[in-house]
Amino acid sequence: MSADSSRQRYTLSGLSFAVIRPVMGLIDIPLRALQRVGGQTGMAAFFILPNMAVFTIFVLVPFVINFVYSMTGGIEIFLNQRDFVGAYQYKEIFSCADYLEPATCKQDGFWTAAQNTAMFVVLQVALLIAVSLITAVILNREIIGRSFWRAVFFFPVLLSPVVVGLIWRWILQRDGLLNAILFELFGADQFNWLVDRTAAFAATIGVSIWAHMGFYTLILLAGLQAIPKDLYEAAEMDGTPRSRVFWRITMPLLMPNLLVVLVLALIRAVQVFDEVFVLTGGGPGTSTMYIVQYIYEMGFASELRNPGLAAAASILMGAVLIVLTLLQMAAARRNEKKGAN
């Protein structure tokens, strides 16, 4: 770098500092006054306050309002027009002869949606983690066009869930792309992928995995890249089989990332709505009716809407999510203690 360019660079830096310094001095006056009054604790509270205000307005207050709605009855939207019914909505939900048989429940729609959601969560999360882990392991290796393939797998994450649902609805419909390909290659007859109950349920799982696996692959890939290469080199020098290296080195060191993926995947799976609503609309019948769609229809879309019942269902869903998260965190802490010992 020449002396003239260095001198010009330092001159510009000096001018920028000269402009910024008075502004920072003005900001510093109230901050110093606050520090004198409140000390270090007051300064911490000052910087935390904006985040707490946002959390209160957009999370805590809506939660309280939703809980109040769950204690009211009627079809009216405004609270001043609704009657207080106490825990009636919760009693309605839990009025069942057999919880595994939705038809025996007073609110059979809720238990059908809960049963579908439970099946979806178990299958989707297990397959999602498996596919994301395999993809991350492959993309972590030295392969041709590695950066390109990483971008390809992450691209669906950038799409809107509505766009994802529309794309796959166009592919899976009776006159869609998939049936056209099967006919050209094998002469297969057209199949109603979104009308058959089993196929539609499987399609919601597959589409959800395709749409979100890139995000979880990225988390696992970051964990794989953080593992010291010396461990793999030492294992290779000892002649350790690759399968043993994977289970004894890769998986234990990847556990913190896997826990993050598990928690985020569970929360997203329980809350699945957008792409499934666009893809199948909850059908055929109620085979792909999941809990969030049930809450939406019961609260807003159904002719027999019941906002109180929808609010109670959402409170129960939130409680389940909290319990699952706490159980996973407890299991993670137990594993950490075992590893430390």
C-alpha positions as CSV (number, residue, x, y, z in Angstrom):
1,M,0.0,0.0,0.0
2,S,1.4,3.4,-1.0
3,A,2.1,6.2,1.5
4,D,-0.5,8.5,-0.2
5,S,-3.3,5.9,0.1
6,S,-2.4,5.2,3.8
7,R,-2.4,8.9,4.5
8,Q,-5.8,9.3,2.8
9,R,-7.2,6.3,4.8
10,Y,-6.1,7.7,8.1
11,T,-7.5,11.1,7.2
12,L,-10.9,9.6,6.4
13,S,-10.9,7.7,9.7
14,G,-10.0,10.8,11.6
15,L,-12.9,12.7,9.9
16,S,-15.3,9.9,10.7
17,F,-14.2,9.9,14.3
18,A,-14.5,13.7,14.6
19,V,-18.1,13.4,13.4
20,I,-19.1,10.5,15.6
21,R,-17.4,11.6,18.8
22,P,-19.8,14.6,19.5
23,V,-22.8,12.4,19.0
24,M,-21.4,9.7,21.3
25,G,-20.7,12.4,23.8
26,L,-24.3,13.5,23.9
27,I,-25.5,9.9,24.3
28,D,-23.0,9.4,27.1
29,I,-24.4,12.2,29.3
30,P,-27.7,10.5,30.2
31,L,-26.0,7.1,30.4
32,R,-23.5,8.4,33.0
33,A,-26.3,10.0,35.0
34,L,-28.2,6.7,34.9
35,Q,-25.1,4.8,36.1
36,R,-24.6,7.2,39.0
37,V,-28.2,6.8,40.1
38,G,-28.7,3.0,39.5
39,G,-25.2,1.7,39.4
40,Q,-24.3,-1.4,37.4
41,T,-27.7,-3.1,38.1
42,G,-29.6,0.0,36.8
43,M,-27.5,0.0,33.6
44,A,-28.3,-3.7,33.0
45,A,-32.0,-3.1,33.6
46,F,-31.9,-0.1,31.1
47,F,-30.5,-2.3,28.3
48,I,-32.8,-5.2,29.1
49,L,-36.0,-3.0,29.3
50,P,-36.6,-2.8,25.5
51,N,-36.5,-6.5,25.1
52,M,-38.8,-7.1,28.1
53,A,-41.2,-4.5,26.7
54,V,-41.4,-6.3,23.4
55,F,-41.8,-9.7,25.2
56,T,-44.6,-8.3,27.4
57,I,-46.5,-6.7,24.5
58,F,-46.2,-9.5,21.9
59,V,-46.0,-12.6,24.1
60,L,-47.1,-12.2,27.7
61,V,-50.1,-10.0,27.1
62,P,-51.5,-12.2,24.3
63,F,-51.0,-15.2,26.4
64,V,-53.0,-13.7,29.3
65,I,-55.7,-12.6,26.9
66,N,-55.8,-16.1,25.4
67,F,-56.1,-17.7,28.8
68,V,-59.0,-15.3,29.7
69,Y,-60.7,-16.3,26.4
70,S,-60.4,-20.0,27.4
71,M,-62.5,-19.2,30.5
72,T,-65.4,-17.7,28.5
73,G,-68.1,-19.1,26.3
74,G,-70.1,-18.1,23.2
75,I,-69.4,-17.2,19.6
76,E,-68.7,-13.5,20.1
77,I,-65.2,-12.2,19.6
78,F,-65.1,-9.2,22.0
79,L,-64.5,-10.2,25.6
80,N,-67.2,-7.8,27.0
81,Q,-69.8,-9.7,25.0
82,R,-68.7,-13.2,26.3
83,D,-69.9,-15.0,29.4
84,F,-67.5,-16.3,32.0
85,V,-67.8,-20.1,32.2
86,G,-64.7,-21.0,34.2
87,A,-63.1,-24.3,33.3
88,Y,-66.0,-25.5,31.2
89,Q,-64.1,-25.5,27.9
90,Y,-61.4,-27.7,29.5
91,K,-64.0,-30.1,30.8
92,E,-65.5,-30.3,27.3
93,I,-62.2,-31.2,25.9
94,F,-61.5,-33.9,28.5
95,S,-65.0,-35.5,28.3
96,C,-64.0,-38.8,26.9
97,A,-64.8,-42.5,27.4
98,D,-61.5,-43.5,25.8
99,Y,-58.9,-40.9,24.8
100,L,-57.4,-43.2,22.2
101,E,-60.8,-43.4,20.4
102,P,-61.8,-39.8,19.3
103,A,-65.3,-41.0,18.5
104,T,-66.0,-41.5,22.2
105,C,-65.0,-37.9,23.1
106,K,-67.4,-35.0,23.3
107,Q,-64.9,-32.9,21.3
108,D,-63.9,-35.6,18.9
109,G,-62.4,-33.1,16.5
110,F,-59.8,-32.0,19.0
111,W,-58.7,-35.6,19.8
112,T,-58.6,-36.5,16.2
113,A,-56.4,-33.5,15.5
114,A,-54.3,-34.4,18.6
115,Q,-53.9,-38.0,17.5
116,N,-52.9,-36.9,13.9
117,T,-50.4,-34.4,15.4
118,A,-48.8,-37.0,17.7
119,M,-48.3,-39.4,14.7
120,F,-47.0,-36.6,12.6
121,V,-44.6,-35.4,15.2
122,V,-43.1,-38.8,15.9
123,L,-42.6,-39.8,12.3
124,Q,-41.6,-36.3,10.9
125,V,-39.1,-35.5,13.7
126,A,-37.5,-38.9,13.6
127,L,-37.1,-38.9,9.8
128,L,-36.2,-35.2,9.7
129,I,-33.3,-35.7,12.1
130,A,-32.1,-38.8,10.4
131,V,-32.2,-37.2,6.9
132,S,-30.6,-33.9,8.2
133,L,-27.8,-35.8,10.0
134,I,-27.0,-38.0,6.9
135,T,-27.0,-34.9,4.7
136,A,-24.8,-32.9,7.1
137,V,-22.2,-35.8,7.2
138,I,-22.1,-36.0,3.4
139,L,-21.8,-32.2,3.0
140,N,-19.0,-32.1,5.6
141,R,-16.8,-34.3,3.3
142,E,-14.7,-33.2,0.5
143,I,-17.1,-33.7,-2.4
144,I,-17.3,-32.0,-5.8
145,G,-19.4,-28.8,-5.8
146,R,-19.8,-28.9,-2.0
147,S,-20.8,-25.3,-1.7
148,F,-23.3,-25.7,-4.5
149,W,-25.0,-28.7,-2.8
150,R,-25.1,-26.8,0.5
151,A,-26.9,-24.0,-1.1
152,V,-29.3,-26.4,-2.9
153,F,-30.3,-28.1,0.4
154,F,-30.8,-24.8,2.2
155,F,-32.8,-23.1,-0.6
156,P,-36.3,-24.6,0.4
157,V,-35.9,-22.9,3.8
158,L,-36.0,-19.5,2.1
159,L,-39.4,-20.3,0.5
160,S,-42.6,-19.2,2.1
161,P,-44.6,-22.1,3.6
162,V,-47.5,-21.1,1.3
163,V,-45.3,-21.3,-1.7
164,V,-44.0,-24.7,-0.6
165,G,-47.6,-26.0,-0.3
166,L,-48.6,-24.6,-3.7
167,I,-45.5,-26.2,-5.4
168,W,-46.1,-29.6,-4.0
169,R,-49.8,-29.4,-4.6
170,W,-49.0,-28.8,-8.3
171,I,-46.6,-31.8,-8.2
172,L,-48.9,-34.2,-6.4
173,Q,-52.4,-33.4,-7.8
174,R,-54.0,-35.9,-10.2
175,D,-52.8,-34.1,-13.3
176,G,-49.6,-33.0,-11.6
177,L,-45.9,-33.5,-12.4
178,L,-45.4,-36.7,-10.4
179,N,-48.1,-38.6,-12.2
180,A,-46.8,-37.3,-15.5
181,I,-43.3,-38.6,-14.8
182,L,-44.6,-42.0,-13.6
183,F,-46.7,-42.4,-16.7
184,E,-43.8,-41.5,-19.0
185,L,-41.4,-43.9,-17.3
186,F,-43.6,-46.8,-16.2
187,G,-46.9,-46.2,-17.9
188,A,-48.5,-46.0,-14.5
189,D,-52.1,-44.8,-14.1
190,Q,-52.9,-41.5,-12.5
191,F,-53.0,-41.8,-8.7
192,N,-54.9,-39.3,-6.4
193,W,-52.0,-38.7,-4.0
194,L,-53.9,-36.0,-2.1
195,V,-57.2,-37.9,-2.0
196,D,-55.9,-41.1,-0.5
197,R,-55.7,-40.8,3.3
198,T,-52.4,-42.7,3.7
199,A,-50.7,-41.0,0.8
200,A,-51.9,-37.6,1.9
201,F,-50.6,-38.1,5.4
202,A,-47.3,-39.3,4.0
203,A,-47.1,-36.3,1.7
204,T,-47.5,-33.9,4.5
205,I,-44.5,-35.5,6.3
206,G,-42.4,-35.6,3.1
207,V,-43.1,-32.0,2.2
208,S,-42.4,-30.8,5.7
209,I,-39.1,-32.6,5.7
210,W,-38.2,-31.2,2.3
211,A,-39.1,-27.6,3.4
212,H,-37.2,-27.5,6.7
213,M,-34.3,-30.0,6.6
214,G,-31.9,-27.4,5.2
215,F,-32.1,-25.4,8.4
216,Y,-31.4,-28.4,10.7
217,T,-28.7,-29.6,8.3
218,L,-26.9,-26.3,8.7
219,I,-27.0,-26.6,12.5
220,L,-25.6,-30.1,12.4
221,L,-23.0,-29.1,9.8
222,A,-21.8,-26.4,12.1
223,G,-21.4,-28.9,14.9
224,L,-19.5,-31.3,12.6
225,Q,-17.1,-28.6,11.6
226,A,-16.4,-27.7,15.3
227,I,-15.2,-31.3,16.0
228,P,-11.3,-31.2,16.1
229,K,-9.8,-33.0,13.1
230,D,-7.0,-34.4,15.3
231,L,-9.5,-36.9,16.8
232,Y,-10.3,-38.3,13.4
233,E,-6.6,-38.4,12.4
234,A,-5.8,-40.3,15.6
235,A,-8.6,-42.8,15.0
236,E,-7.4,-43.3,11.4
237,M,-3.8,-44.0,12.6
238,D,-5.2,-46.6,15.1
239,G,-7.1,-48.3,12.3
240,T,-10.5,-47.6,13.9
241,P,-13.5,-48.6,11.6
242,R,-15.5,-45.6,10.3
243,S,-18.7,-46.9,12.0
244,R,-17.0,-46.9,15.4
245,V,-15.6,-43.4,14.7
246,F,-19.0,-42.2,14.0
247,W,-20.7,-43.6,17.1
248,R,-17.7,-43.0,19.5
249,I,-16.5,-39.6,18.3
250,T,-18.9,-37.9,16.0
251,M,-22.2,-38.6,17.8
252,P,-21.1,-37.8,21.4
253,L,-19.5,-34.5,20.3
254,L,-22.5,-33.6,18.2
255,M,-25.1,-34.2,21.0
256,P,-25.5,-30.5,21.9
257,N,-26.4,-29.7,18.3
258,L,-28.7,-32.7,18.1
259,L,-30.5,-31.5,21.2
260,V,-31.0,-28.1,19.7
261,V,-32.3,-29.7,16.5
262,L,-34.6,-32.0,18.4
263,V,-36.2,-29.2,20.5
264,L,-36.6,-26.9,17.5
265,A,-38.0,-29.7,15.3
266,L,-40.5,-30.8,17.9
267,I,-41.8,-27.3,18.4
268,R,-42.1,-26.7,14.7
269,A,-43.8,-30.1,14.1
270,V,-46.4,-29.6,16.8
271,Q,-47.2,-26.2,15.3
272,V,-47.3,-27.4,11.6
273,F,-50.0,-25.5,9.7
274,D,-49.2,-23.4,6.7
275,E,-47.9,-25.8,4.1
276,V,-50.3,-28.6,5.2
277,F,-53.3,-26.2,5.0
278,V,-52.4,-25.2,1.5
279,L,-51.4,-28.7,0.4
280,T,-54.4,-30.8,1.7
281,G,-56.7,-28.4,3.7
282,G,-56.8,-31.0,6.4
283,G,-58.2,-33.7,4.2
284,P,-59.2,-36.1,2.9
285,G,-61.7,-36.1,5.7
286,T,-59.7,-35.3,8.8
287,S,-56.6,-37.5,8.0
288,T,-54.3,-34.4,7.9
289,M,-56.2,-32.2,10.4
290,Y,-53.5,-31.2,12.9
291,I,-54.0,-29.3,16.1
292,V,-53.1,-25.8,14.9
293,Q,-55.6,-26.1,12.0
294,Y,-58.2,-27.3,14.5
295,I,-57.6,-24.2,16.7
296,Y,-57.8,-21.9,13.6
297,E,-61.0,-23.4,12.3
298,M,-62.7,-23.6,15.8
299,G,-61.7,-20.0,16.5
300,F,-62.3,-18.3,13.2
301,A,-63.2,-20.4,10.2
302,S,-65.9,-22.8,11.3
303,E,-69.6,-21.9,11.1
304,L,-69.9,-23.4,14.7
305,R,-66.9,-21.5,15.9
306,N,-66.1,-21.4,19.6
307,P,-63.2,-19.0,20.4
308,G,-63.1,-20.2,24.0
309,L,-62.6,-23.8,23.0
310,A,-59.9,-22.8,20.5
311,A,-58.2,-20.8,23.2
312,A,-58.3,-23.7,25.7
313,A,-56.9,-26.0,23.0
314,S,-54.0,-23.6,22.3
315,I,-53.2,-23.4,26.1
316,L,-53.1,-27.2,26.2
317,M,-50.8,-27.3,23.2
318,G,-48.5,-24.7,24.8
319,A,-48.4,-26.8,28.0
320,V,-47.4,-29.9,26.1
321,L,-44.6,-28.0,24.3
322,I,-43.3,-26.7,27.6
323,V,-43.3,-30.2,29.1
324,L,-41.5,-31.7,26.1
325,T,-38.8,-29.0,26.1
326,L,-38.2,-29.3,29.9
327,L,-37.9,-33.1,29.6
328,Q,-35.4,-32.8,26.7
329,M,-33.4,-30.2,28.7
330,A,-33.3,-32.5,31.8
331,A,-32.2,-35.4,29.6
332,A,-29.4,-33.2,28.2
333,R,-28.2,-32.1,31.6
334,R,-28.2,-35.8,32.8
335,N,-26.1,-36.8,29.8
336,E,-23.7,-33.9,30.4
337,K,-23.2,-35.0,34.1
338,K,-22.6,-38.6,32.9
339,G,-20.0,-37.3,30.4
340,A,-18.3,-35.2,33.1
341,N,-18.1,-38.2,35.5
